[in-house]
């Protein structure tokens, strides 16, 4: 993006070099190996004799901005520098000419860096160009040069069958060999849990090492258990080289590394990744780490150069578009794939059979007035009025706990579960709703089945040395039943698991398929056949407890990812953006100074050790020179600085949330929105009153008079920016002591009953399409709605649903739900196929783009509102429509939309959705 002249007109190439490029060089290079302004005409590169500019530039002479030398003074690389505001691409031809001249003279291929100080591009030894995080070190460039000159034939090398021997795994490695041999830098590998992702990763690593494509390799995940597995069962098992675990500390002496995202990212002022040159790792393997909360801005992928492989167990239909984009999969498909469906067909994994169980309480909820007198009395003792109490099934474990429901679930489990020959349940995981719920389940289990007590154990992260119980669960007969929250969702490998019980809704497809993966191992993988039903394992059982109308297996059968390009803005970045937004409004001098001062404070708090912040330091310095004229830079503050704030800044979550909310008062003051002011006044008074109760803390005691003044009516009369700023300055830091009254979970042991148990089996798709006759295609050829789809004009929900009804009249099975369930293909994609048309953009992406255009707006800017809209978008993509009733149904109702939006706003959202055009 070209910066406005107010920021860059005075930043010439000399200043760009001094302030940005030279410091980057100094990080990795000794001065004796860096030559500036090298006269390419007079220098003798073969003899390593370099003539530098003497200040007199003659016609016909050409100068390399920076020449980098190896220890023997031979050329390694060049930099072509441009001034800060100029596109580095402008120096491409010039730099290529210099590099070619050197190559012609020495026979050495010279890589090129193009930079304007804030952006770095690398043209490698094969002439491929890509963005990189900065300059490479001398050692890294030398290694890359040696690798390039000794590179072998990946395709000819083939596959090390000592690492992978399954036919499908061998094929995947062969495909990846071809992929990287063709010059691609990134690959995404989707393999269902249990099909050998780690082995495949090790096999491709072996190929790349043996053929001198790489020397330094890093395996990275966002959970320690996955890193440990890669270290012991991956690199440690298949390679003789020493494996370095960066969790134990920084080092650069090895060639094979493992670590977590958190370790590399570190904290402000101590980010480990910046201690490596961007070219240090020749290969990085990401095990689901590209999704990591700890690197949500993909800093690591942007910083490091090298081959990159993403490993994922998430089904293709549930994978987000951004993941495909990150790994250069432009066609919406992974580079290599071995789906759960295919693995089941091949007998590598076993399918699941599910029992979807509905109970009265979890489906219909509780109406206090319908309860017995005894239960009503118990509710009154909990200070609630049973006559008006109404609880939804979805509020189980959140608002109320019902041990009669827990008992019913346990009895149903004991009736239906797979059991081993001695009558004990086979290995089982209960995915409980919370740690408290797991404790309740244990208590009820012990009471209902006392002889099973030692076979049923709670395994949650709050229990001291819970890992010991995990190991027993893995290797010993007892426990047979693990009541878990989070700990056993991923990262454990117990092939004998035959029962999974979901007693909570799971909305994340990534998490759901990881949980499913606990049961998919086949009999051949099992060591203890005596724990299996009839000593065999042909499938595994899922008991899916429906909560608030949500069935996990049904939801994820139809789920299609929708989070690809929705950017979740962090609260701290929202505060910054909101403040910048105020600069565009009619502020008086005092108001402008207050907001500008707060913005500058946030800029001062940036992590200036982070490379992506350092490269914008000139811009930042220019902005700070004019602290009370920030309205000139609104666009750059939004687009260039806000992302830095999101990455660099932090703070107590309670304090950040308070500031975000209370600063809405600025807009209310400008708009004379007295109703909004009154609502926030009540909020501030509630928070301040709560904090005053902590007057045993000296920090609260010292500020007591100030806090009390904020409670007075006088403070709120004629509210000004300076008073709001006082809330931010004086009250906000104390909000860390705010402790909201803990919502009591009502204990209501209302009698429950099974309302229905229905079977659900995993359907193995053979890839066959639904066969249609000419009656359907003839109808579509003459249908005006179908014509709009074929031409890419798009149709509304109303038009598409009408077309669905018309097609149902010809073939009753041609419904949106049925097509998407049976064929696993989006309904619009199905229609495209019948119409003989294709588009580069998928139907889901068409809807996403339209949804953001029509529905997302500046008025919906809170994190809660964004969450509701993202789920609503998911529902729309699946159903191709959205009605007001959907907000009262799972999965949207989980986010309590009626507490976040006004009813009229929900109606407005539905109205906007009705205008979305799909094709």
Secondary structure, 3 states (H helix, E strand, C coil): CCCCHHHHCCCCHHHHHHHHHHHHHHHHCCHHHEEEEEECCCCECCCCECCECCCCCCCCCCEEEEEEECCCCCEEEEEEECCCCCCHHHHHHHHHHHHHHHHHHHCCCCEEEEECCCCEEEECCCCCEEEECCCCCHHHHHHHHHHHHCCCCHHHHCCCCCCCCCHHHHHHHHHHHHHHHCCCCEEEEEECCCCCHHHHHHHHHHHHHHCCCCCCEEEEECCHHHHHHHHHHHHHHHCCCCEEEHHHCCCCCCCEEEEEHHHHHCECCECHHHHCCCCCCCEEEEECHHHCHHHCCCHHHHHCCCEEEEEECCCHHHCCHHHHHHCCCCCCCCCEEECHHHHHHCCCECEEEEEEEEEHHHHHCEEHHHCCHHHHHHHHHCCCCCCCCEECHHHECCCEECHHHHHHHHHHHHHHCCECCCCCECCEEEECCCHHHHHHHHHHHHHHCHHHHHHEEEECCCCCCHHHHHHHHHHCCCCCEEEECCCCCCCCCCCCCCEEEECCCCCCHHHHHHHHCCCCECHHHCCCHHHCHHHCCCEEEEEEECECCECHHHHHHHCCCCCCCCCCCCHHHHHHHHHHHHHCCCCCHHHHHHHHHHHHHHHHCCCCCCHHHHCCHHHHHHHHHCCCCHHHHHHHHHHHHHHHHHHHCCCCHHHHHHHHHHCHHHHHHHHCCHHHHHHHHHHHHHHHHHHHCCCCCHHHHHCHHHHHHHHCHHHHCCCCHHHHHHHHHHHHHHHHHCCCCCCCCEECCCCCCEEEEEEEECCCCCCCCCCCCHHHHHHHHHCHHHHHHHHCCCECHHHHHHHHHHHHHHCCCCCHHHHHHHHCCCHHHHHHHHHCCCCCCCHHHHHHHHHHHHCCCCCCCCHHHHHHHHHHHHHHHHHCCCCHHHHHCCCHHHHCHHHHCCHHHHHHHHHHHCCCCEC
